[in-house]
């Protein structure tokens, strides 16, 4: 069975909406809103649908009233009810309505409605003694303007769960970062001060950016990535533009601020006369203590070259933790590979063999090899060449993946991997 595709509503979908509405009535779950209201919202408000082939198998329809958003119709065909497509539709509808700056997104359910799994999976809260669910949206209307000016965004839910493997790193970040920030009352009870800044270091391609985004998604905080290269052309200069950016960030209620390749603006200060970046380094060193005084903030910096970072940055009082993000172990590689295998061939691919042949690969290396194998299988199918699975079989097969692995150049050399282990012993602070 193909995975249903989520897309915006088209006028040609009305027959499918009618079928779902009638199906809901027949099941005893009488829709709260009349069919005429549902159709009107499909055409003039906000609606997304799930499509399997040519068949419409789900719909989520919403409308806004001031700062309150309402889901006026939500239904999935029985054939896809347990596939997670409902939660995906709710996520797509929320993204569709995000520019409205809503404070809440709510849904009224008929009393007979008992299946609320999709709403719970998307973060809605079931109200006691009521068939009423609502979700606090992470960014309010007044913050959206600031977030747009900063080039920030609200990341989709589920990125944390989507990080393949890397359980050791995930558990450590969950305990050290996410829990104290998400549950400040619990942290205070045990005398834990929520972190304000963390440095991630490790070889290129190991997933530092992915982890930063996953933390923001897990907290449901705004994600603002600061690009020094974009600020460099500002008339105020890089240092001035950096300060102005951090001042603007202070207007957000909650934010994860991410600076990648921070060594570019935080390298060792040395030489006479001072290097062109020394003023920027000094400015950033001043900004971090100011940033740490604000609650609801987390600064995440990442570097591929921790040895190039000025030692003043790594002192206690600036970064709470200095966290190594290394190459994925066997379990992590297995999870990463499994995420890239098409459903139709996953059971026939020898994942253990792929794991064994990709020791020392980064997640990005595995992604490249997986996509290369899929492309090779596609080209073979287009040219009509038979595959290893016999007539009519298209793959990709284990042999396709192994061939792609053999032709993939590793991002991280043995020398760099060895240096990383030395840096863990010398610099990491957990």
C-alpha positions as a printed Julia matrix, in Angstrom:
430×3 Matrix{Float64}:
   0.0     0.0     0.0
   1.42    3.38   -1.01
   1.75    6.07    1.65
  -1.09    8.6     1.29
   0.0    11.96   -0.07
  -0.97   15.15    1.82
  -1.8    18.21   -0.28
  -3.97   21.33   -0.3
  -7.69   21.03   -1.1
  -8.77   21.32   -4.75
 -12.36   22.06   -5.85
 -12.41   18.62   -7.51
 -12.13   17.08   -4.02
 -15.7    18.0    -3.02
 -17.1    14.57   -3.9
 -14.45   12.94   -1.72
 -15.26   15.35    1.16
 -18.94   14.46    0.83
 -18.1    10.74    0.94
 -16.02   11.17    4.12
 -18.75   13.29    5.74
 -21.4    10.67    4.97
 -19.07    7.9     6.16
 -18.67    9.73    9.48
 -22.44   10.01    9.87
 -22.94    6.34    9.04
 -20.43    5.35   11.72
 -22.45    7.18   14.37
 -19.94   10.04   14.74
 -22.21   12.84   13.51
 -19.97   15.78   12.44
 -20.32   18.85   14.67
 -20.44   21.24   11.73
 -23.03   21.01    8.96
 -21.96   19.87    5.52
 -22.6    23.34    4.09
 -20.2    24.87    6.64
 -17.56   22.25    5.9
 -17.8    22.88    2.15
 -17.66   26.66    2.66
 -14.52   26.35    4.77
 -12.95   24.03    2.17
 -13.43   26.72   -0.48
 -12.76   29.91    1.49
 -10.78   29.01    4.61
  -8.14   26.29    5.02
  -8.22   22.62    4.04
  -5.81   19.79    3.34
  -6.57   16.3     2.08
  -4.9    12.91    2.01
  -4.88   11.12   -1.33
  -4.02    7.5    -2.06
  -3.67    7.14   -5.8
  -6.81    8.79   -7.21
  -8.84    8.23   -4.03
  -9.34   10.84   -1.33
  -8.86    9.07    2.02
  -8.74   11.93    4.52
  -9.47   15.59    5.09
  -8.75   18.26    7.7
 -10.58   21.59    7.41
 -10.03   24.68    9.56
 -11.16   28.24   10.0
  -9.98   31.15   12.13
 -11.88   33.52   14.41
  -9.54   36.26   15.65
  -6.74   34.44   17.54
  -8.7    31.18   17.81
  -8.49   28.48   15.17
 -11.1    25.74   14.84
 -10.98   22.41   13.05
 -14.44   22.19   11.54
 -14.01   18.78    9.93
 -11.56   15.94   10.35
 -11.98   12.45    8.93
  -9.98    9.53    7.59
 -11.08    6.53    5.62
 -11.15    3.29    7.6
  -8.47    1.82    5.32
  -5.82    4.35    6.48
  -6.98    5.09   10.01
  -4.0     3.45   11.72
  -1.27    4.67    9.35
  -0.58    8.02   11.02
  -2.01    9.95    8.07
  -4.42   11.77   10.41
  -1.61   13.29   12.48
   0.19   14.27    9.27
  -2.93   16.08    8.03
  -3.28   17.96   11.32
   0.38   19.02   11.09
  -0.12   20.19    7.49
  -3.26   22.14    8.43
  -1.43   23.83   11.31
   1.37   24.89    8.95
  -1.25   26.18    6.5
  -2.82   28.36    9.22
   0.43   29.4    10.95
   0.7    32.8     9.16
  -2.57   33.84   10.86
  -0.78   34.06   14.22
  -3.35   31.99   16.08
  -3.08   31.5    19.84
  -5.0    28.21   19.92
  -6.16   25.54   17.52
  -9.16   23.62   18.81
 -11.59   20.94   17.7
 -15.09   20.03   18.84
 -15.93   16.34   18.67
 -19.21   14.48   18.69
 -19.74   12.63   21.98
 -19.53    9.29   20.17
 -16.06   10.05   18.85
 -13.6     7.81   20.69
 -10.52    7.83   18.41
  -8.39   10.81   19.36
  -4.95    9.27   18.71
  -4.15   11.57   15.8
  -4.91   14.7    17.86
  -2.88   13.49   20.83
   0.05   12.65   18.53
  -0.02   16.23   17.26
   0.1    17.72   20.74
  -3.57   18.46   21.42
  -4.76   18.16   25.01
  -7.91   16.25   25.93
 -10.08   18.34   28.26
 -11.59   16.46   31.21
 -15.26   15.53   30.87
 -15.38   17.15   27.43
 -14.91   15.98   23.88
 -12.86   19.08   23.31
  -9.2    19.3    22.35
  -6.96   22.31   21.94
  -3.34   23.01   21.23
  -1.33   26.0    22.41
   0.46   27.29   19.34
   4.1    28.08   20.06
   4.2    31.56   18.5
   1.57   34.23   19.06
   0.46   36.8    16.49
   2.66   39.64   17.83
   5.79   37.49   17.69
   5.38   36.47   14.06
   6.57   39.82   12.73
   9.76   39.63   14.8
  10.32   36.01   13.8
   9.96   36.88   10.11
  12.42   39.78   10.45
  14.94   37.37   11.96
  14.37   34.76    9.27
  13.3    32.34   12.0
  10.62   29.68   11.89
   8.59   27.19   13.84
   9.88   23.72   13.07
   7.44   20.81   12.65
   6.77   18.48   15.54
   8.44   15.09   15.46
  11.98   16.04   14.44
  13.27   14.68   17.74
  11.71   11.27   17.12
  12.99   11.4    13.55
  16.66   11.45   14.59
  17.75    7.92   13.66
  19.63    6.03   16.36
  22.15    8.2    18.27
  20.44    7.1    21.5
  23.35    8.05   23.76
  23.41   11.62   22.44
  19.6    11.89   22.48
  19.29   10.68   26.06
  22.0    13.05   27.25
  20.45   16.06   25.47
  16.99   15.08   26.72
  18.21   15.03   30.34
  20.61   17.99   30.22
  18.76   20.39   27.88
  15.17   19.5    27.09
  13.82   18.43   30.48
  15.1    21.41   32.54
  13.88   23.86   29.88
  10.52   22.18   29.24
   9.78   21.62   32.94
  11.39   24.52   34.85
   9.29   23.83   37.96
  10.62   20.3    38.19
  14.17   21.54   37.59
  13.85   24.14   40.36
  12.57   21.5    42.77
  15.85   19.61   42.4
  18.03   22.71   42.28
  18.8    22.33   38.56
  19.46   25.58   36.68
  18.12   25.3    33.1
  20.94   25.62   30.56
  21.29   28.75   28.49
  24.06   27.83   26.03
  25.63   24.65   24.68
  28.45   23.95   22.22
  28.16   20.96   19.88
  31.38   19.76   18.27
  32.36   16.92   16.02
  33.41   15.97   12.49
  31.42   17.44    9.58
  28.21   15.69    8.6
  27.56   14.03   11.96
  24.22   15.74   12.56
  24.94   18.77   14.75
  22.47   20.95   12.86
  19.93   18.14   12.94
  20.23   17.93   16.72
  19.84   21.7    17.12
  16.64   21.66   15.07
  15.4    18.56   16.9
  15.84   20.27   20.28
  13.84   23.3    19.05
  11.14   20.97   17.72
  11.05   19.0    20.97
  10.63   22.21   23.0
   8.28   23.76   20.4
  10.28   26.99   20.55
  11.04   29.35   17.7
  14.2    28.41   15.8
  16.46   31.26   14.71
  19.63   30.47   12.8
  22.18   33.27   12.78
  24.3    33.42    9.63
  27.38   35.62   10.19
  28.09   35.64    6.46
  24.73   37.35    5.84
  25.34   39.91    8.57
  28.8    40.81    7.26
  27.41   43.21    4.63
  25.39   45.22    7.15
  26.36   48.95    7.26
  26.84   48.63   11.02
  29.47   45.96   10.47
  29.32   42.33   11.54
  29.73   43.07   15.25
  27.0    45.73   15.2
  24.64   43.55   13.17
  25.24   40.66   15.55
  24.29   42.77   18.56
  21.17   44.09   16.81
  20.13   40.52   15.95
  20.44   39.39   19.58
  18.47   42.43   20.74
  15.68   41.5    18.32
  15.75   37.88   19.55
  15.09   39.16   23.08
  11.59   40.18   21.89
  10.62   36.51   21.39
   9.05   34.65   24.29
  10.98   31.44   23.63
  13.77   30.77   21.15
  16.5    28.34   20.23
  19.27   30.37   18.58
  21.68   28.41   16.41
  25.08   29.49   15.09
  26.78   26.92   12.87
  30.5    26.93   12.11
  30.94   29.32   15.01
  34.72   29.12   14.7
  34.4    31.61   11.82
  33.51   34.37   14.32
  34.99   32.88   17.48
  38.47   31.84   16.43
  41.58   32.26   18.55
  42.43   35.93   19.03
  46.09   36.46   18.3
  48.57   38.51   16.36
  49.46   42.18   16.07
  47.65   44.03   14.66
  44.4    42.28   15.71
  42.73   40.11   13.07
  39.6    41.48   11.33
  37.4    39.04   13.27
  38.76   39.92   16.7
  36.16   42.65   17.23
  33.41   40.22   16.33
  34.81   37.63   18.74
  34.9    40.19   21.52
  31.31   41.24   20.78
  30.05   37.67   20.87
  31.85   37.09   24.18
  29.92   40.08   25.59
  26.59   38.97   24.11
  26.6    35.47   25.6
  26.45   36.58   29.28
  23.65   39.03   28.41
  21.81   36.26   26.55
  22.17   33.94   29.55
  20.28   36.4    31.77
  17.06   35.86   29.78
  14.77   32.92   30.47
  13.15   30.93   27.67
  16.31   31.04   25.57
  18.86   28.48   24.45
  21.95   29.28   22.38
  23.36   26.32   20.46
  26.69   26.79   18.71
  28.25   24.14   16.5
  31.73   23.65   15.13
  33.62   21.09   13.1
  36.91   22.41   14.46
  36.7    22.81   18.24
  40.47   23.36   18.4
  40.05   26.57   16.38
  37.57   28.1    18.83
  38.89   30.75   21.19
  39.47   29.21   24.62
  37.5    32.02   26.29
  34.36   30.62   24.69
  34.72   27.26   26.38
  35.15   28.51   29.93
  32.55   27.78   32.58
  29.9    30.47   32.72
  29.49   30.85   28.97
  28.56   27.36   27.79
  26.88   24.99   30.2
  27.9    21.95   28.19
  30.4    21.16   25.45
  28.89   18.12   23.75
  30.59   15.79   21.26
  28.46   14.6    18.35
  30.36   11.78   16.71
  30.0     9.13   14.05
  26.93    6.91   14.39
  27.42    3.53   16.04
  25.98    0.28   14.63
  22.52    0.81   16.13
  22.4     4.36   14.83
  23.52    3.29   11.35
  20.82    0.61   11.33
  18.16    3.19   12.2
  19.48    5.62    9.58
  19.54    2.97    6.86
  16.02    1.82    7.76
  14.76    5.35    7.3
  15.94    5.45    3.68
  14.75    2.02    2.5
  11.58    2.11    0.38
   8.76    0.22    2.07
   8.4    -2.14   -0.89
  11.93   -3.53   -0.58
  12.78   -2.98    3.09
  12.08   -6.6     4.11
  14.36   -8.02    1.42
  17.38   -5.76    2.03
  20.12   -7.09    4.3
  20.42   -4.11    6.65
  23.0    -5.86    8.84
  25.33   -6.09    5.85
  24.85   -2.4     5.07
  25.6    -1.53    8.7
  28.77   -3.62    8.64
  30.04   -1.95    5.46
  29.4     1.64    6.61
  31.45    1.86    9.78
  33.0     5.33    9.84
  30.23    6.81    7.66
  28.42    9.96    8.76
  24.62   10.19    8.53
  25.13   12.38    5.48
  27.35    9.71    3.87
  24.66    7.06    4.42
  21.99    9.35    3.0
  24.12    9.93   -0.11
  24.71    6.19   -0.62
  21.02    5.37   -0.09
  19.86    7.98   -2.6
  22.52    6.87   -5.07
  21.26    3.27   -4.87
  17.66    4.4    -5.37
  18.66    6.49   -8.39
  20.51    3.53   -9.9
  17.44    1.31   -9.45
  15.21    3.94  -11.03
  17.47    4.3   -14.05
  17.62    0.52  -14.44
  13.83    0.31  -14.36
  13.46    3.1   -16.91
  15.82    1.31  -19.29
  14.02   -1.99  -18.83
  17.01   -3.89  -17.45
  16.15   -6.83  -15.22
  17.17   -6.63  -11.58
  18.52   -9.11   -9.1
  15.0    -9.84   -7.93
  13.97  -11.41  -11.21
  11.51  -10.31  -13.92
   9.47   -7.3   -12.93
  11.56   -6.57   -9.84
  13.0    -3.07   -9.77
  14.85   -2.84   -6.48
  16.87   -1.22   -5.09
  18.46   -4.42   -3.82
  21.17   -5.07   -1.27
  23.67   -5.22   -4.12
  22.64   -1.71   -5.25
  23.25   -0.32   -1.78
  26.6    -2.08   -1.41
  27.75   -0.77   -4.77
  26.72    2.75   -3.74
  28.59    2.34   -0.44
  31.77    1.24   -2.24
  31.68    4.31   -4.46
  30.95    6.78   -1.64
  33.93    8.7    -0.29
  33.8     8.99    3.5
  33.53   12.51    4.85
  35.55   11.77    7.97
  39.05   10.34    7.59
  40.63    8.05   10.17
  42.93   10.9    11.21
  40.01   13.28   11.84
  38.14   10.57   13.76
  41.19   10.02   15.97
  41.53   13.76   16.63
  37.85   13.87   17.6
  38.42   11.19   20.26
  41.31   13.26   21.64
  39.08   16.35   21.73
  36.42   14.44   23.69
  38.94   13.58   26.39
  40.42   17.08   26.47
  37.52   19.46   25.86
  34.08   17.81   26.25
  32.02   18.94   29.24
  28.9    16.92   29.99
